[in-house]
Amino acid sequence: MLVSMNAMLNRAYQQHYAVGQFNINNLEWVATVLKTAKQNRSPAILGVSGGTIKHMLGFKTISDIVKNAMDYLDIDVPIALHLDHGQSYESCIDAIKAGFSSVMFDGSHLPFDENLAITQRVVDYAHKRGVSVEAELGTIAGSEDGIVNSHVIYADPQQCLQMVQQTQVDCLAAALGSTHGLYKDKAKLGFKEMEHISHLINIPLVLHGGTGICDEDMLKAISFGTAKINVNTENMYTWCVEVERLFAEKGEHDINDPRKVINQGLKPVADKISERMRLFGSVNRY
């Protein structure tokens, strides 16, 4: 059964570990994340981006695939199905109606008052239905699914406090130096600002752009109240590299069956996810 992020993230926040969000791309990707979570006795969040909604033929199709896969695989660890970077009130509501257990409204591109008002509406609708909500403040640089931001703008602490107190969101993605996609240089996170905001709001923080952040910095972020870390680019890149290797060595592999190619590409992805779960401290929590 799918669950909201609320209980799993609050438990992680209180016990000083983090839950990974691993974005999905197809049926096989769903199965890989679910199996890895079960093997590691770890909670997991299946992230769904705007591009994936179109690729997998809509919210309802995705929700049905995930729920049926969980039944088939007898998944008995907490799993949330989460809309990542929902760009409108309507998209969040559509996801909830289709069976998603969690949504993110990303109003970071809007004036603060508008972001606050729409987030409040999403929370009001979602919480009545047992669905968790993530909000975002500031600007996370980089590119994700065609959404491009060239500059990092740190979240304002007082706006963070107002957002949390007024809307009662379950977790907050406060932009503090992370970047979507691949980093050109070492990631530079604002830990002083992160610690200050964490003490102000007293709810789980979310770290977007987990690919490329060194292990030491991820652990430091967790110690400052980060309880959800999004990892996507490194998994997609790992799959592409493995499939490229298969075709380069095609004499040794059966590459006439796309099912085998897709699943072979996901073997090192499962290893990557396990590594992240161990680093985040979420293994053997359930």
Secondary structure in CASP SS format (residue, H / E / C, confidence):
PFRMAT SS
TARGET T0000
AUTHOR 0000-0000-0000
METHOD secondary structure of the structure
MODEL  1
M C 1.00
L E 1.00
V C 1.00
S C 1.00
M H 1.00
N H 1.00
A H 1.00
M H 1.00
L H 1.00
N H 1.00
R H 1.00
A H 1.00
Y H 1.00
Q H 1.00
Q H 1.00
H C 1.00
Y C 1.00
A C 1.00
V E 1.00
G E 1.00
Q E 1.00
F E 1.00
N E 1.00
I C 1.00
N C 1.00
N C 1.00
L H 1.00
E H 1.00
W H 1.00
V H 1.00
A H 1.00
T H 1.00
V H 1.00
L H 1.00
K H 1.00
T H 1.00
A H 1.00
K H 1.00
Q H 1.00
N H 1.00
R C 1.00
S C 1.00
P C 1.00
A E 1.00
I E 1.00
L E 1.00
G E 1.00
V E 1.00
S C 1.00
G H 1.00
G H 1.00
T H 1.00
I H 1.00
K H 1.00
H H 1.00
M C 1.00
L C 1.00
G C 1.00
F H 1.00
K H 1.00
T H 1.00
I H 1.00
S H 1.00
D H 1.00
I H 1.00
V H 1.00
K H 1.00
N H 1.00
A H 1.00
M H 1.00
D H 1.00
Y H 1.00
L C 1.00
D C 1.00
I C 1.00
D C 1.00
V C 1.00
P C 1.00
I E 1.00
A E 1.00
L E 1.00
H E 1.00
L E 1.00
D E 1.00
H E 1.00
G E 1.00
Q C 1.00
S C 1.00
Y H 1.00
E H 1.00
S H 1.00
C H 1.00
I H 1.00
D H 1.00
A H 1.00
I H 1.00
K H 1.00
A H 1.00
G C 1.00
F C 1.00
S C 1.00
S E 1.00
V E 1.00
M E 1.00
F E 1.00
D C 1.00
G C 1.00
S C 1.00
H C 1.00
L C 1.00
P C 1.00
F H 1.00
D H 1.00
E H 1.00
N H 1.00
L H 1.00
A H 1.00
I H 1.00
T H 1.00
Q H 1.00
R H 1.00
V H 1.00
V H 1.00
D H 1.00
Y H 1.00
A H 1.00
H H 1.00
K C 1.00
R C 1.00
G C 1.00
V C 1.00
S E 1.00
V E 1.00
E E 1.00
A E 1.00
E E 1.00
L E 1.00
G C 1.00
T E 1.00
I C 1.00
A E 1.00
G E 1.00
S E 1.00
E E 1.00
D C 1.00
G C 1.00
I E 1.00
V E 1.00
N E 1.00
S C 1.00
H C 1.00
V C 1.00
I E 1.00
Y C 1.00
A C 1.00
D C 1.00
P H 1.00
Q H 1.00
Q H 1.00
C H 1.00
L H 1.00
Q H 1.00
M H 1.00
V H 1.00
Q H 1.00
Q H 1.00
T H 1.00
Q C 1.00
V C 1.00
D C 1.00
C E 1.00
L E 1.00
A E 1.00
A E 1.00
A C 1.00
L C 1.00
G C 1.00
S C 1.00
T E 1.00
H E 1.00
G C 1.00
L C 1.00
Y C 1.00
K C 1.00
D C 1.00
K C 1.00
A C 1.00
K C 1.00
L C 1.00
G C 1.00
F H 1.00
K H 1.00
E H 1.00
M H 1.00
E H 1.00
H H 1.00
I H 1.00
S H 1.00
H H 1.00
L H 1.00
I H 1.00
N C 1.00
I C 1.00
P C 1.00
L E 1.00
V E 1.00
L E 1.00
H C 1.00
G C 1.00
G C 1.00
T C 1.00
G C 1.00
I C 1.00
C C 1.00
D H 1.00
E H 1.00
D H 1.00
M H 1.00
L H 1.00
K H 1.00
A H 1.00
I H 1.00
S H 1.00
F C 1.00
G C 1.00
T E 1.00
A E 1.00
K E 1.00
I E 1.00
N E 1.00
V E 1.00
N C 1.00
T H 1.00
E H 1.00
N H 1.00
M H 1.00
Y H 1.00
T H 1.00
W H 1.00
C H 1.00
V H 1.00
E H 1.00
V H 1.00
E H 1.00
R H 1.00
L H 1.00
F H 1.00
A H 1.00
E C 1.00
K H 1.00
G H 1.00
E H 1.00
H C 1.00
D C 1.00
I C 1.00
N C 1.00
D C 1.00
P H 1.00
R H 1.00
K H 1.00
V H 1.00
I H 1.00
N H 1.00
Q H 1.00
G H 1.00
L H 1.00
K H 1.00
P H 1.00
V H 1.00
A H 1.00
D H 1.00
K H 1.00
I H 1.00
S H 1.00
E H 1.00
R H 1.00
M H 1.00
R H 1.00
L H 1.00
F H 1.00
G C 1.00
S C 1.00
V C 1.00
N C 1.00
R C 1.00
Y C 1.00
END
